[in-house]
Amino acid sequence: MIQTSGLTKNFGALCAVNGLDLDIRQGEFFAFLGPNGAGKTTTIKMLAGLLKPSAGRIRVAGFDIQRDPTLAKRLISYVPDFPFLYEKLTPREFLRFVGEIYEMPKARIASQTGAMFEQFHLADYHNELIENLSHGTRQRVAIAAGLLHDPSVFIIDEPMVGLDPKHARIVKDEFKARSRAGCTVFLSTHTLSVAEEMADRIGIINHGQLIALGTVEELRSQNTGHDGVLEKIFLSLVDAEERHRERVLEAAENRPGSV
């Protein structure tokens, strides 16, 4: 469902994403992890068609996102870590606006909006201006809007920010149900317990390069001695990659003729 080949993004001399290869199947719940500045958000924005790659290709459901952007983007929904919402609209008005962007029939917009309000406990806020809502409620509105048109690929960055435990559980259950129904969920998070609980597979990126890929069990088997806890595995992998980079840089600096 999502395939990247040699995906690269440069910002001047900075290589934010370097030759990323991913193959994520339909219905897979994929967690994308990495420290700050690792390249996660840059990757996500390229997948969503918001950034043009410097090199490489992205295919969504067989559509090249550069050659067939409209066809690819119709299948995608993207909710960033700080979603933009029109604050002078109510949640009902905002979801209607999103539905019209995706050219959904009016009757389907109405029925889906009702379903989303019930699912995410938003009915009490449907006529409140978004600017008056709490951060957690705004987050639920953004997620509801992202799921309104039943996307084939749902890309979300830090979905649990601002959610209380009750609503976090509702959101996690909905994401898992969507993936079981065939929606590919691509989730980026710093909350490793969410990835450990939810993901079918996990990819870990650092300095723009994929340093680990597999199920939680596969990562555990490849990285023994850490009690099987994803947080310890993650920190160990990132630390090992940092030490490797330092050795490579030191060797390069010590080569004859280096400045």
C-alpha positions as CSV (number, residue, x, y, z in Angstrom):
1,M,0.0,0.0,0.0
2,I,2.9,2.4,0.8
3,Q,6.2,1.8,-1.0
4,T,9.2,4.1,-1.0
5,S,12.4,3.4,-3.0
6,G,15.5,5.4,-2.3
7,L,13.5,8.2,-0.8
8,T,15.7,11.2,-0.1
9,K,15.2,14.8,1.0
10,N,17.9,17.4,1.2
11,F,17.7,20.8,2.6
12,G,20.8,22.5,1.3
13,A,23.8,20.6,2.8
14,L,21.5,18.8,5.3
15,C,20.3,15.3,4.2
16,A,17.1,14.9,6.3
17,V,16.1,11.6,4.8
18,N,18.6,9.3,3.1
19,G,17.6,6.5,0.7
20,L,14.6,5.3,2.7
21,D,13.1,2.0,1.5
22,L,9.8,0.9,2.9
23,D,7.2,-1.6,1.8
24,I,4.0,-1.4,4.0
25,R,1.2,-3.7,3.1
26,Q,-2.5,-3.0,3.1
27,G,-4.1,-3.1,6.5
28,E,-0.7,-2.9,8.3
29,F,-0.4,-0.8,11.5
30,F,3.1,0.6,11.1
31,A,4.8,2.7,13.8
32,F,7.6,5.0,12.7
33,L,10.0,5.9,15.6
34,G,13.0,8.1,16.0
35,P,14.6,10.8,18.1
36,N,14.0,14.5,17.5
37,G,15.5,15.6,14.2
38,A,15.7,12.0,12.9
39,G,13.7,12.6,9.7
40,K,10.2,11.4,10.8
41,T,8.2,14.5,10.0
42,T,10.1,15.1,6.7
43,T,9.3,11.5,5.7
44,I,5.6,11.9,6.6
45,K,5.3,15.1,4.7
46,M,6.7,13.4,1.6
47,L,4.3,10.5,2.0
48,A,1.4,12.9,2.3
49,G,2.5,14.8,-0.8
50,L,3.4,18.0,1.0
51,L,7.1,17.9,0.3
52,K,8.8,16.9,-3.0
53,P,11.5,14.4,-2.6
54,S,15.0,15.2,-3.7
55,A,15.3,11.7,-5.0
56,G,13.5,8.4,-4.9
57,R,9.9,7.4,-5.4
58,I,6.7,7.0,-3.4
59,R,3.8,4.8,-4.4
60,V,0.5,4.7,-2.6
61,A,-1.9,1.9,-3.7
62,G,0.1,1.7,-6.9
63,F,-0.1,5.4,-7.7
64,D,3.2,7.4,-7.9
65,I,2.6,10.4,-5.7
66,Q,4.6,12.7,-7.9
67,R,3.2,11.5,-11.2
68,D,-0.4,10.9,-10.1
69,P,-0.8,13.2,-7.0
70,T,-4.5,13.7,-7.2
71,L,-5.3,9.9,-7.4
72,A,-2.8,9.1,-4.6
73,K,-3.9,11.9,-2.3
74,R,-7.6,10.9,-2.6
75,L,-6.6,7.7,-0.8
76,I,-4.6,9.4,2.0
77,S,-5.6,11.2,5.1
78,Y,-2.9,13.0,7.1
79,V,-3.2,14.5,10.6
80,P,0.0,16.3,11.7
81,D,1.2,16.7,15.3
82,F,-0.2,20.2,15.4
83,P,-3.3,20.0,13.1
84,F,-4.7,23.2,11.6
85,L,-8.3,23.7,12.3
86,Y,-10.5,26.7,11.3
87,E,-11.2,28.1,14.7
88,K,-14.3,30.1,13.7
89,L,-16.1,27.0,12.5
90,T,-17.9,24.4,14.7
91,P,-16.8,20.8,14.5
92,R,-19.9,20.0,12.4
93,E,-19.0,22.8,10.0
94,F,-15.4,21.7,9.8
95,L,-16.3,18.1,9.0
96,R,-18.7,19.3,6.4
97,F,-15.9,21.4,4.9
98,V,-13.5,18.4,4.8
99,G,-16.2,16.2,3.3
100,E,-16.8,18.7,0.5
101,I,-13.0,18.8,-0.2
102,Y,-13.1,15.0,-0.8
103,E,-16.3,15.5,-2.9
104,M,-18.4,13.3,-0.7
105,P,-22.2,13.3,-1.2
106,K,-24.0,15.5,1.3
107,A,-26.0,12.6,2.7
108,R,-22.8,10.6,3.3
109,I,-21.1,13.6,4.9
110,A,-24.0,13.9,7.3
111,S,-24.1,10.2,8.2
112,Q,-20.3,9.9,8.6
113,T,-20.2,13.1,10.7
114,G,-22.8,11.6,13.0
115,A,-20.9,8.4,13.3
116,M,-17.6,10.2,14.0
117,F,-19.3,12.4,16.7
118,E,-20.6,9.3,18.4
119,Q,-17.3,7.3,18.1
120,F,-15.1,10.1,19.5
121,H,-17.7,11.6,22.0
122,L,-18.0,14.9,20.2
123,A,-21.8,15.3,20.1
124,D,-21.8,17.7,23.0
125,Y,-19.5,20.0,21.1
126,H,-20.9,19.9,17.6
127,N,-22.1,23.6,17.7
128,E,-19.2,25.0,19.8
129,L,-16.6,27.1,18.0
130,I,-13.4,25.1,17.7
131,E,-11.5,28.0,19.2
132,N,-13.3,27.3,22.5
133,L,-12.5,23.6,22.7
134,S,-9.8,22.0,24.8
135,H,-6.7,20.7,23.2
136,G,-7.8,17.1,23.6
137,T,-11.2,17.8,22.1
138,R,-9.6,19.6,19.2
139,Q,-7.4,16.6,18.6
140,R,-10.4,14.3,18.5
141,V,-12.0,16.7,16.0
142,A,-8.9,16.5,13.8
143,I,-8.8,12.7,13.9
144,A,-12.6,12.5,13.2
145,A,-12.1,14.8,10.2
146,G,-9.1,12.7,9.0
147,L,-11.2,9.5,9.1
148,L,-14.4,11.0,7.6
149,H,-13.9,9.8,4.0
150,D,-12.7,6.3,5.0
151,P,-9.1,6.7,3.8
152,S,-7.1,3.8,2.5
153,V,-4.0,5.2,4.1
154,F,-4.1,7.1,7.4
155,I,-1.0,9.0,8.4
156,I,-0.9,10.5,11.8
157,D,1.8,12.2,13.8
158,E,1.7,12.0,17.7
159,P,-2.1,11.2,17.9
160,M,-2.2,10.9,21.7
161,V,-1.1,14.4,22.5
162,G,-3.6,16.0,24.8
163,L,-5.9,13.0,25.1
164,D,-7.0,11.7,28.5
165,P,-6.7,7.9,29.1
166,K,-10.4,7.3,28.3
167,H,-10.2,9.0,24.9
168,A,-6.7,7.7,24.1
169,R,-8.2,4.2,24.5
170,I,-11.0,5.1,22.2
171,V,-8.6,6.4,19.6
172,K,-6.3,3.4,19.8
173,D,-9.2,1.0,19.4
174,E,-10.5,2.9,16.4
175,F,-7.1,2.9,14.7
176,K,-6.7,-0.9,15.3
177,A,-10.2,-1.5,14.0
178,R,-9.5,0.5,10.9
179,S,-6.3,-1.5,10.2
180,R,-8.1,-4.8,10.7
181,A,-10.7,-3.6,8.1
182,G,-7.9,-2.9,5.6
183,C,-6.8,0.7,6.2
184,T,-3.0,1.1,6.4
185,V,-2.1,3.1,9.5
186,F,1.2,4.9,9.5
187,L,1.8,6.3,13.0
188,S,4.7,8.4,14.2
189,T,5.1,8.8,18.0
190,H,7.5,9.3,20.8
191,T,5.1,7.3,23.1
192,L,6.9,4.0,22.7
193,S,4.3,2.1,24.7
194,V,1.7,2.9,22.1
195,A,3.9,1.5,19.3
196,E,4.7,-1.6,21.4
197,E,1.0,-2.2,22.1
198,M,-0.5,-1.4,18.7
199,A,2.0,-1.8,15.8
200,D,2.3,-4.8,13.5
201,R,5.7,-3.6,12.5
202,I,8.0,-0.9,13.7
203,G,10.6,1.2,11.8
204,I,13.2,3.2,13.6
205,I,15.0,6.1,11.8
206,N,17.9,8.2,12.9
207,H,19.8,10.8,11.0
208,G,17.5,10.1,8.0
209,Q,18.4,6.4,7.7
210,L,16.4,3.4,8.7
211,I,18.3,1.6,11.4
212,A,15.8,-1.1,12.4
213,L,12.7,-2.7,10.9
214,G,10.5,-5.5,12.1
215,T,7.8,-6.7,14.5
216,V,8.3,-6.1,18.2
217,E,9.3,-9.8,18.6
218,E,11.8,-9.5,15.8
219,L,13.4,-6.4,17.4
220,R,13.5,-8.2,20.7
221,S,15.2,-11.3,19.2
222,Q,17.7,-9.1,17.4
223,N,18.5,-7.1,20.5
224,T,18.8,-9.3,23.5
225,G,19.8,-8.1,27.0
226,H,17.2,-5.3,27.3
227,D,14.4,-7.2,29.1
228,G,12.4,-7.1,25.8
229,V,11.2,-3.6,26.6
230,L,10.8,-1.5,23.4
231,E,12.1,1.6,25.1
232,K,15.4,0.0,26.0
233,I,15.7,-1.6,22.6
234,F,15.1,1.8,21.0
235,L,17.6,3.6,23.1
236,S,20.2,0.9,22.5
237,L,19.8,1.0,18.7
238,V,19.9,4.8,18.6
239,D,23.0,4.9,20.9
240,A,24.8,2.2,18.8
241,E,24.0,4.1,15.6
242,E,25.3,7.3,17.1
243,R,28.6,5.6,18.2
244,H,29.0,4.2,14.7
245,R,28.5,7.6,13.1
246,E,31.1,9.1,15.5
247,R,33.6,6.3,14.5
248,V,33.0,6.9,10.8
249,L,33.4,10.7,11.2
250,E,36.6,10.3,13.3
251,A,38.1,7.9,10.7
252,A,37.3,10.3,7.9
253,E,38.9,13.2,9.7
254,N,42.0,11.1,10.3
255,R,42.5,10.1,6.7
256,P,45.6,11.5,5.0
257,G,44.7,14.6,3.1
258,S,41.5,15.4,5.1
259,V,41.1,19.0,6.3
